[in-house]
Amino acid sequence: MLQDNLLVIISLLFAVSMLAMLSEKLRISYPIFLVIAGLLISLIPGIPKISLDPDIVFVIFLPPLLFSGAWNTSWHDFWLLRRSIGMLSIGLVIFTAGTVAFVSNLMIPDFPLAFGFLLGGIISPPDAVAATSVLQTLKIPKRVVTILEGESLVNDASSLIVFRFALAAIFTGHFILWKAGFSFLLVASMGLVVGLAIAYIVYAIYRWLPTTPSIDTAITLVSPYLMYITAEHFHYSGVLAVVSGGLFLSYRSHEVFAYSSRLQSQSVWNVMIFLLNGVVFILIGLQLPGIVRGLGEYSLPSAILYGVVISLVTIIIRIAWVYPGAYLPRICSKKIRAKEVNPGWKPVFIIGWSGMRGVVSLASALAVPFTLTDGAGFPHRNLILFITFVVILFTLVLQGLSLPLLIRLLKIEVVENEEEQKLSIRLRLANVVLDYIETEYAQEAASIDAFSRLKGRYERMIEITGKKLEKDEGKDVAPNFLPRYRQLLLELVKIQRQELTHMRRDNQFSEEMLRNKEFELDLEEARFRR
C-alpha cells in the first residue's frame, strides 16, 4: 500500500538524520556508520524486508549524486590532473575487472571467465562519497582530493560499460575485442555529446530567459535526470552525460546565477544530497538478510571466503596500480618531471588506500538478470551478489575506518597554503574596490562622512592583509586582532537576535519585517563564520 511505503521512506529519512548525528558524535564517517547501522538493524526480528531496486539507484539516486560531484569539481583542476584521473577511472577499472575475472575463475568451482569479468565490472568502481567524507575532515593535499573526486565522476561509467559487455558476452556466448572497443568509445563519446547538448540548452535558458531563484533551483534539480535518462534512452553513457553537463554548467554558473539563486540552490542541494547519500548507505546494510537467504547451493563460510579473498585482491590491485601510474610517466617524460612536482609516496598510498566500494557496485549486482534467454536461471547470480556485498562491507569498514589513522601515522605535509591564497584574494578585491572609490566617488569620499568611512575600511583591510602576507611579526597585526574581532561580530549578531525575540513578544512590529531582519542577520552570521 502507498501509506506503508511512505511510512518506510519517512522512517528511513528520519533514521538517516539520527544516525548521522550519532556518527558525528562518535567521529565516524557517516557512510561507514550508516552501512554498519543498516546491517545491525536488518538483524532485528520483525524488521520488514526492504529490497533495493537497481532501477531506483540508477535513475533516482545516481544522477543527482553525480551532478553534485561534477558541480563541486573545478574544471581547471580536473583537466590539469586528467592523466592521473584517467589512469584510475579507466585504466584501473579495466585492470581490476580483468584481474578479478581470472582470480575468481581459478578460485570458484565452475565459474567461467565471462562471469568473472561480470563480477570484476561490478566491483571495480570505488565510491567517492565514502572517501571524500572521511578525507574532508583531515589535512591532506588538495591534489589527492581532486584526483579521488575526478576518478569517481568517470569510473562509474567505465565499470558499467564493462558490466554491459560482460553481460552481453554471457548471453551471446562470444566476445569480439575490436567491436567492444569501438562500442566503448561510441557509448562514452555520445554520452558526453548528449550531456553537453542538454547543458547548453539549460545554460541558454538561464542566460536569456527571466528566471527566478526558485525556477533556477528547480531546473538544477531536473537537469541531471534529463541528461541521464536521455543518454540511456539512446543506449549511451548516462553517467558521462551527467558528468559532462554538470562540469559545463558549473564552469558557467557565475555568468547566469544571481546571488539569491546561488544561496537557495546550494541550500536545497545540500539537504537533498545528504538524504540521498544517507538512504543509499543504510539500504546497503539492510540488504544482508535477503542476500544470505539467496545463496542457495553455496555454503555461507565458502561464500565469505570468496568475498574476503576478492576484497583483498581489489585492495592489492589498486595499490599495485597507483605507484607505477604516478612514477612511470615521470620516468618516461622529461616534460612531466619539469612541469609537475614529485608527488611522494605518502599521498600516492592514500589514493591507493581510498578504494572503498559503494552503492553503484551493489546496484549493478542487483541488476544482473534472474534468467538467461532460454528461461534457465542465471548461474551464480546469488554468489555474485553476496561477494559484492562482502567487498563493499570489507572495504568500507577496513579502509574507511583506518584512513584517518593512516593519515596521522604518515604525517603527510600539506604544501598548499590556503590561508595565503585567502589573504591574497581579499587583498586584490580590496584594492579593486579602493581604486573604484577613488576614481568614481573621489568627491563624495572627501566630503561625505559615510563615503569616507567606507573608504577607510578598505584602506585598513589592505594594510592589515598586506602585513599578514608579509608576516610582519614586529607589529600587532591580524593574527592577534582578527579572531577577537570576529568573536565580537558574532556576539553582536547574537545580541540582535535576542532583541528581535523581545520585539516579537511585545508585538511592536510586523512579523514580515522581523523575518526580513532575521534573514539579514543569518547572512551576516554565515559570512562571519566562514
C-alpha positions as CSV (number, residue, x, y, z in Angstrom):
1,M,0.0,0.0,0.0
2,L,1.0,3.6,-0.6
3,Q,0.8,4.6,3.0
4,D,3.0,1.7,4.1
5,N,5.7,2.6,1.5
6,L,5.6,6.2,2.5
7,L,6.0,5.2,6.2
8,V,9.1,3.2,5.3
9,I,10.6,6.0,3.3
10,I,9.9,8.6,6.0
11,S,11.3,6.2,8.7
12,L,14.5,5.8,6.6
13,L,14.9,9.6,6.3
14,F,14.4,10.1,10.0
15,A,16.8,7.2,10.8
16,V,19.4,8.7,8.5
17,S,19.3,12.0,10.3
18,M,19.5,10.5,13.7
19,L,22.3,8.1,12.8
20,A,24.3,10.9,11.1
21,M,24.2,12.9,14.3
22,L,25.4,9.8,16.2
23,S,28.2,9.3,13.7
24,E,29.2,12.9,14.2
25,K,29.3,12.3,17.9
26,L,31.4,9.2,17.5
27,R,33.6,10.8,14.9
28,I,33.0,8.0,12.3
29,S,32.4,8.9,8.7
30,Y,28.6,8.7,8.3
31,P,28.6,6.4,5.1
32,I,30.5,3.8,7.0
33,F,28.4,4.2,10.1
34,L,25.2,4.0,8.2
35,V,26.2,0.8,6.4
36,I,27.0,-0.8,9.8
37,A,23.8,0.5,11.4
38,G,21.7,-0.8,8.5
39,L,23.4,-4.2,8.8
40,L,22.6,-4.3,12.6
41,I,19.0,-3.0,12.0
42,S,18.4,-5.8,9.5
43,L,19.2,-8.4,12.1
44,I,16.4,-7.2,14.5
45,P,13.5,-9.6,14.4
46,G,10.3,-8.3,12.9
47,I,12.0,-5.6,10.7
48,P,10.2,-5.5,7.4
49,K,12.1,-6.7,4.3
50,I,13.4,-3.7,2.3
51,S,14.8,-4.6,-1.1
52,L,16.9,-2.2,-3.2
53,D,15.7,-1.9,-6.8
54,P,18.6,-1.3,-9.1
55,D,16.4,1.0,-11.3
56,I,15.8,3.2,-8.3
57,V,19.5,3.6,-7.7
58,F,20.4,4.2,-11.4
59,V,17.6,6.5,-12.2
60,I,16.7,8.2,-8.9
61,F,19.9,8.3,-6.8
62,L,22.8,8.3,-9.3
63,P,22.1,11.3,-11.5
64,P,21.8,14.0,-8.7
65,L,24.8,12.4,-6.8
66,L,27.0,12.6,-10.0
67,F,25.7,16.1,-10.8
68,S,26.5,17.4,-7.4
69,G,30.0,15.9,-7.6
70,A,30.6,17.5,-11.0
71,W,29.2,20.8,-9.9
72,N,31.6,21.0,-6.9
73,T,34.6,19.9,-9.0
74,S,36.9,22.5,-10.5
75,W,37.1,22.0,-14.3
76,H,40.6,23.6,-14.2
77,D,41.8,21.1,-11.6
78,F,40.1,18.2,-13.3
79,W,41.7,19.0,-16.7
80,L,45.1,19.6,-15.0
81,L,45.0,16.2,-13.4
82,R,43.3,14.4,-16.3
83,R,46.2,11.9,-16.8
84,S,46.0,10.7,-13.2
85,I,42.2,10.7,-13.2
86,G,42.0,8.8,-16.5
87,M,44.5,6.1,-15.4
88,L,42.4,5.4,-12.3
89,S,38.9,5.9,-13.7
90,I,39.5,3.9,-17.0
91,G,42.8,2.0,-16.8
92,L,42.4,0.8,-13.2
93,V,38.7,-0.2,-13.7
94,I,39.6,-2.4,-16.7
95,F,42.7,-3.8,-14.9
96,T,40.7,-4.6,-11.8
97,A,37.9,-6.2,-13.8
98,G,40.4,-8.4,-15.7
99,T,42.3,-9.5,-12.5
100,V,39.2,-10.2,-10.6
101,A,37.9,-12.3,-13.6
102,F,41.0,-14.5,-13.6
103,V,41.2,-14.9,-9.8
104,S,37.5,-15.8,-9.4
105,N,37.7,-18.2,-12.4
106,L,40.6,-20.0,-10.7
107,M,39.2,-19.9,-7.2
108,I,35.5,-20.6,-7.6
109,P,34.4,-24.0,-9.0
110,D,32.6,-23.9,-12.3
111,F,32.9,-20.1,-12.5
112,P,33.5,-19.2,-16.2
113,L,35.8,-16.3,-17.2
114,A,32.8,-14.3,-18.6
115,F,31.2,-14.4,-15.2
116,G,34.5,-13.3,-13.7
117,F,34.5,-10.2,-15.9
118,L,30.9,-9.5,-14.9
119,L,31.9,-9.7,-11.2
120,G,35.0,-7.5,-12.0
121,G,32.9,-4.9,-13.7
122,I,30.6,-4.8,-10.8
123,I,33.1,-4.3,-8.0
124,S,35.7,-2.2,-9.9
125,P,34.5,1.4,-9.2
126,P,35.3,2.8,-5.7
127,D,32.7,5.0,-4.1
128,A,33.9,8.6,-3.8
129,V,31.3,9.7,-1.2
130,A,32.8,7.4,1.4
131,A,36.3,8.5,0.7
132,T,35.7,12.3,0.5
133,S,33.5,12.2,3.6
134,V,36.5,10.7,5.5
135,L,39.1,13.0,3.9
136,Q,37.2,16.3,4.2
137,T,37.9,16.5,8.0
138,L,41.6,15.7,7.6
139,K,44.5,17.8,6.3
140,I,45.7,16.2,3.1
141,P,46.9,17.8,-0.2
142,K,44.2,19.2,-2.4
143,R,45.7,17.2,-5.3
144,V,44.7,13.9,-3.6
145,V,41.1,15.0,-3.0
146,T,40.8,16.3,-6.6
147,I,42.1,13.0,-8.1
148,L,39.7,10.9,-6.0
149,E,36.7,13.2,-6.8
150,G,37.6,13.2,-10.5
151,E,38.1,9.5,-10.5
152,S,34.6,9.0,-9.1
153,L,33.0,11.0,-11.8
154,V,34.2,8.8,-14.6
155,N,34.9,5.3,-13.1
156,D,31.1,4.5,-12.7
157,A,30.7,4.9,-16.5
158,S,33.8,2.7,-17.2
159,S,32.6,0.0,-14.9
160,L,29.0,0.0,-16.2
161,I,30.3,-0.3,-19.8
162,V,32.4,-3.3,-18.7
163,F,29.4,-4.7,-17.0
164,R,27.3,-4.4,-20.1
165,F,29.9,-6.1,-22.3
166,A,30.4,-9.0,-19.9
167,L,26.6,-9.5,-19.7
168,A,26.4,-9.4,-23.5
169,A,29.2,-12.0,-23.8
170,I,27.3,-14.3,-21.4
171,F,24.1,-14.1,-23.3
172,T,25.6,-14.3,-26.8
173,G,28.4,-16.7,-26.0
174,H,31.1,-14.7,-27.9
175,F,33.2,-11.6,-27.4
176,I,35.0,-9.6,-30.2
177,L,37.6,-7.2,-28.8
178,W,37.6,-4.6,-31.6
179,K,33.8,-4.4,-31.6
180,A,33.8,-4.0,-27.8
181,G,36.5,-1.2,-28.1
182,F,34.6,0.6,-30.7
183,S,31.3,0.3,-28.7
184,F,33.1,1.6,-25.6
185,L,34.3,4.7,-27.5
186,L,30.9,5.3,-29.1
187,V,28.9,4.9,-25.8
188,A,31.3,7.2,-23.9
189,S,31.7,9.9,-26.6
190,M,28.0,10.1,-27.4
191,G,27.2,10.3,-23.7
192,L,29.5,13.3,-23.5
193,V,27.7,14.9,-26.5
194,V,24.2,14.3,-25.1
195,G,25.3,15.8,-21.7
196,L,26.9,18.9,-23.2
197,A,24.0,19.5,-25.6
198,I,21.4,19.4,-22.8
199,A,23.7,21.5,-20.6
200,Y,24.0,24.2,-23.3
201,I,20.2,24.3,-23.6
202,V,19.9,24.8,-19.9
203,Y,22.6,27.4,-20.0
204,A,20.7,29.3,-22.7
205,I,17.5,29.2,-20.5
206,Y,19.5,30.6,-17.5
207,R,21.2,33.2,-19.7
208,W,18.3,34.6,-21.8
209,L,15.0,33.9,-20.0
210,P,13.7,35.7,-16.9
211,T,14.1,33.1,-14.3
212,T,13.7,33.4,-10.5
213,P,15.7,31.7,-7.7
214,S,13.0,29.0,-7.3
215,I,13.0,28.3,-11.1
216,D,16.8,28.2,-11.2
217,T,16.8,25.7,-8.3
218,A,14.1,23.6,-9.9
219,I,16.0,23.4,-13.2
220,T,19.2,22.3,-11.5
221,L,17.2,19.5,-9.9
222,V,15.6,18.4,-13.2
223,S,18.8,18.7,-15.4
224,P,20.7,15.7,-14.2
225,Y,17.7,13.4,-14.7
226,L,17.1,14.8,-18.1
227,M,20.7,14.2,-19.1
228,Y,20.9,10.7,-17.7
229,I,17.5,9.4,-19.0
230,T,18.1,10.9,-22.5
231,A,21.5,9.3,-22.8
232,E,20.3,6.0,-21.5
233,H,17.3,6.0,-23.9
234,F,19.7,6.0,-26.8
235,H,21.9,3.4,-25.1
236,Y,24.8,5.8,-24.4
237,S,26.5,6.5,-21.1
238,G,24.1,8.4,-18.8
239,V,26.9,8.7,-16.2
240,L,29.2,10.6,-18.6
241,A,26.2,12.7,-19.8
242,V,25.5,13.9,-16.3
243,V,29.2,14.5,-15.5
244,S,30.0,16.5,-18.7
245,G,26.8,18.5,-18.3
246,G,27.4,19.2,-14.6
247,L,31.0,20.3,-15.3
248,F,29.9,22.6,-18.1
249,L,27.1,24.3,-16.0
250,S,29.3,24.6,-13.0
251,Y,32.0,26.3,-15.1
252,R,29.4,28.8,-16.5
253,S,27.3,29.2,-13.3
254,H,28.9,32.5,-12.3
255,E,27.7,34.1,-15.6
256,V,24.0,33.2,-15.1
257,F,23.2,32.9,-11.4
258,A,22.3,35.8,-9.2
259,Y,23.3,35.7,-5.5
260,S,19.8,34.7,-4.4
261,S,19.8,31.7,-6.8
262,R,23.1,30.5,-5.6
263,L,22.1,30.7,-1.9
264,Q,18.8,29.0,-2.5
265,S,20.1,26.2,-4.8
266,Q,23.1,25.5,-2.6
267,S,20.9,25.0,0.5
268,V,18.4,22.8,-1.4
269,W,21.2,20.6,-2.9
270,N,23.0,20.2,0.4
271,V,19.9,18.8,2.1
272,M,19.0,16.5,-0.9
273,I,22.5,15.1,-1.3
274,F,22.8,14.4,2.4
275,L,19.5,12.5,2.4
276,L,20.2,10.6,-0.8
277,N,23.6,9.5,0.4
278,G,22.3,8.5,3.8
279,V,19.4,6.5,2.4
280,V,21.7,4.7,-0.1
281,F,24.2,3.6,2.5
282,I,21.7,2.5,5.1
283,L,19.9,0.5,2.4
284,I,23.2,-1.3,1.6
285,G,23.3,-2.6,5.2
286,L,19.6,-3.6,5.1
287,Q,20.2,-5.9,2.1
288,L,22.2,-8.6,4.0
289,P,19.3,-11.0,5.1
290,G,17.9,-11.2,1.6
291,I,21.3,-11.8,0.1
292,V,22.2,-14.5,2.6
293,R,18.9,-16.3,2.0
294,G,19.6,-16.3,-1.7
295,L,22.9,-18.1,-1.5
296,G,21.3,-21.4,-2.3
297,E,23.8,-24.1,-3.1
298,Y,26.8,-22.2,-1.7
299,S,27.7,-22.6,1.9
300,L,28.0,-19.3,3.9
301,P,31.7,-19.9,5.0
302,S,32.7,-20.6,1.4
303,A,30.9,-17.5,0.1
304,I,32.5,-15.4,2.9
305,L,35.9,-16.8,1.9
306,Y,35.4,-15.9,-1.7
307,G,34.3,-12.4,-0.8
308,V,37.2,-11.7,1.6
309,V,39.8,-13.0,-0.9
310,I,38.4,-10.9,-3.8
311,S,38.2,-7.9,-1.4
312,L,41.9,-8.3,-0.6
313,V,42.6,-8.7,-4.4
314,T,40.9,-5.4,-5.2
315,I,42.8,-3.6,-2.4
316,I,46.2,-5.0,-3.6
317,I,45.4,-4.3,-7.3
318,R,44.7,-0.6,-6.6
319,I,47.9,-0.1,-4.5
320,A,49.9,-2.0,-7.2
321,W,48.5,0.2,-9.9
322,V,48.8,3.7,-8.4
323,Y,52.6,3.7,-7.9
324,P,53.5,2.8,-11.5
325,G,50.8,5.2,-12.6
326,A,52.3,8.0,-10.5
327,Y,56.0,7.4,-11.3
328,L,56.3,5.8,-14.8
329,P,55.1,8.9,-16.6
330,R,57.7,10.9,-14.7
331,I,60.4,8.4,-15.6
332,C,59.5,8.4,-19.3
333,S,58.8,12.1,-19.8
334,K,61.3,14.9,-19.1
335,K,58.4,17.4,-19.7
336,I,56.3,15.9,-16.9
337,R,59.3,15.9,-14.5
338,A,59.9,19.6,-15.2
339,K,56.2,20.6,-15.1
340,E,54.9,18.6,-12.1
341,V,56.4,18.2,-8.6
342,N,57.2,14.8,-7.3
343,P,54.1,13.5,-5.6
344,G,56.0,11.5,-3.0
345,W,55.0,8.0,-1.8
346,K,52.7,9.0,1.0
347,P,49.9,10.8,-0.9
348,V,50.1,8.1,-3.6
349,F,49.5,5.5,-0.9
350,I,46.5,7.4,0.4
351,I,45.0,7.4,-3.1
352,G,45.7,3.7,-3.3
353,W,44.0,3.0,0.1
354,S,40.9,5.1,-0.7
355,G,39.2,2.4,-2.7
356,M,36.0,1.8,-0.8
357,R,33.2,0.3,-2.8
358,G,29.6,1.5,-2.6
359,V,26.1,1.7,-4.0
360,V,26.9,1.6,-7.7
361,S,28.5,-1.9,-7.2
362,L,25.5,-3.2,-5.3
363,A,23.0,-1.8,-7.8
364,S,25.0,-3.4,-10.7
365,A,24.9,-6.7,-8.9
366,L,21.2,-6.4,-8.3
367,A,20.7,-5.6,-12.0
368,V,22.1,-9.0,-13.1
369,P,19.1,-10.8,-14.7
370,F,17.4,-13.7,-12.9
371,T,17.2,-15.8,-16.1
372,L,19.1,-16.4,-19.3
373,T,17.5,-16.1,-22.8
374,D,16.4,-19.7,-22.7
375,G,14.5,-19.2,-19.4
376,A,17.1,-21.0,-17.2
377,G,18.2,-19.4,-14.0
378,F,21.2,-17.1,-14.3
379,P,24.1,-19.1,-13.0
380,H,26.0,-17.8,-9.9
381,R,23.8,-14.7,-9.5
382,N,23.3,-15.1,-5.8
383,L,27.0,-15.7,-5.2
384,I,27.9,-12.6,-7.3
385,L,25.5,-10.6,-5.2
386,F,26.9,-11.9,-1.9
387,I,30.6,-11.4,-3.0
388,T,29.7,-7.8,-4.0
389,F,28.2,-7.2,-0.6
390,V,31.2,-8.6,1.2
391,V,33.6,-6.4,-0.9
392,I,31.5,-3.3,-0.1
393,L,31.4,-4.1,3.6
394,F,35.0,-5.2,3.8
395,T,36.5,-2.1,2.0
396,L,34.2,0.4,3.8
397,V,35.0,-0.9,7.3
398,L,38.7,-1.8,6.9
399,Q,39.8,1.1,4.6
400,G,37.3,3.7,5.7
401,L,37.9,3.4,9.5
402,S,41.7,3.1,9.0
403,L,42.1,6.1,6.7
404,P,42.2,8.8,9.5
405,L,44.7,6.7,11.5
406,L,46.9,6.1,8.4
407,I,47.0,9.8,7.6
408,R,48.0,10.7,11.1
409,L,50.7,8.0,11.1
410,L,52.1,9.0,7.8
411,K,52.3,12.7,8.9
412,I,51.5,13.9,5.4
413,E,52.6,17.5,4.9
414,V,50.1,19.8,3.2
415,V,52.1,22.0,0.8
416,E,49.2,24.2,-0.3
417,N,48.8,27.4,1.8
418,E,45.1,28.0,1.7
419,E,45.4,30.9,4.2
420,E,47.8,32.7,2.0
421,Q,45.5,32.3,-1.0
422,K,42.6,33.5,1.0
423,L,44.5,36.6,2.1
424,S,45.7,37.3,-1.5
425,I,42.1,37.2,-2.8
426,R,41.0,39.5,-0.1
427,L,43.8,41.9,-0.8
428,R,43.2,42.0,-4.6
429,L,39.4,42.6,-4.1
430,A,40.1,45.4,-1.6
431,N,42.5,47.1,-4.0
432,V,39.9,46.9,-6.8
433,V,37.2,48.4,-4.5
434,L,39.5,51.2,-3.3
435,D,40.6,52.1,-6.8
436,Y,37.0,52.3,-7.9
437,I,36.0,54.6,-5.0
438,E,39.0,56.9,-5.7
439,T,38.1,57.1,-9.4
440,E,34.3,57.3,-9.4
441,Y,33.5,58.7,-5.9
442,A,36.5,60.8,-5.0
443,Q,34.5,63.9,-4.3
444,E,31.9,62.1,-2.1
445,A,34.7,60.3,-0.2
446,A,36.3,63.6,0.6
447,S,33.2,65.4,1.7
448,I,30.6,62.9,2.9
449,D,31.3,61.0,6.2
450,A,29.7,57.7,5.1
451,F,31.7,57.5,1.9
452,S,34.9,58.4,3.9
453,R,34.3,55.7,6.5
454,L,33.8,53.1,3.7
455,K,37.0,54.1,2.0
456,G,38.8,54.0,5.3
457,R,37.5,50.5,6.0
458,Y,39.1,49.2,2.8
459,E,42.3,51.0,3.4
460,R,42.6,49.4,6.8
461,M,41.8,46.0,5.2
462,I,44.6,46.4,2.7
463,E,47.0,47.4,5.4
464,I,46.2,44.6,7.7
465,T,46.1,41.9,5.0
466,G,49.3,43.2,3.4
467,K,51.1,43.0,6.8
468,K,49.9,39.5,7.4
469,L,51.0,38.3,3.9
470,E,54.5,39.8,4.7
471,K,54.5,38.1,8.1
472,D,55.5,41.3,9.8
473,E,55.8,40.0,13.3
474,G,57.2,43.2,14.7
475,K,53.7,44.8,14.7
476,D,50.4,43.9,16.2
477,V,48.5,42.7,13.2
478,A,45.8,40.3,12.1
479,P,46.8,37.1,13.9
480,N,46.1,38.6,17.3
481,F,43.4,41.0,16.2
482,L,41.1,39.2,13.8
483,P,39.9,36.3,16.0
484,R,38.8,38.6,18.8
485,Y,37.2,40.9,16.2
486,R,35.3,38.0,14.6
487,Q,34.1,36.9,18.1
488,L,32.8,40.4,18.7
489,L,30.9,40.4,15.4
490,L,29.2,37.1,16.2
491,E,28.3,38.3,19.7
492,L,26.7,41.4,18.2
493,V,24.6,39.2,15.9
494,K,23.5,37.2,18.9
495,I,22.5,40.3,20.9
496,Q,20.4,41.5,17.9
497,R,18.7,38.1,17.7
498,Q,17.8,38.4,21.4
499,E,16.3,41.9,20.8
500,L,14.3,40.5,17.9
501,T,12.8,37.9,20.2
502,H,11.8,40.7,22.7
503,M,10.2,42.6,19.8
504,R,8.1,39.5,18.8
505,R,6.9,39.1,22.4
506,D,5.9,42.8,22.6
507,N,4.1,42.7,19.1
508,Q,5.7,46.1,18.3
509,F,6.4,45.3,14.7
510,S,5.0,43.2,11.9
511,E,6.2,39.6,11.6
512,E,7.3,40.1,8.0
513,M,9.6,43.0,8.9
514,L,11.1,40.9,11.8
515,R,11.7,37.9,9.5
516,N,13.4,40.1,6.9
517,K,15.8,41.4,9.5
518,E,16.4,37.9,10.8
519,F,17.3,36.8,7.3
520,E,19.8,39.7,7.1
521,L,21.3,38.5,10.4
522,D,21.5,34.9,9.0
523,L,23.6,36.2,6.1
524,E,25.8,38.2,8.4
525,E,26.5,35.3,10.7
526,A,27.2,33.0,7.7
527,R,29.7,35.5,6.4
528,F,31.4,35.9,9.8
529,R,31.6,32.2,10.4
530,R,33.2,31.5,7.0
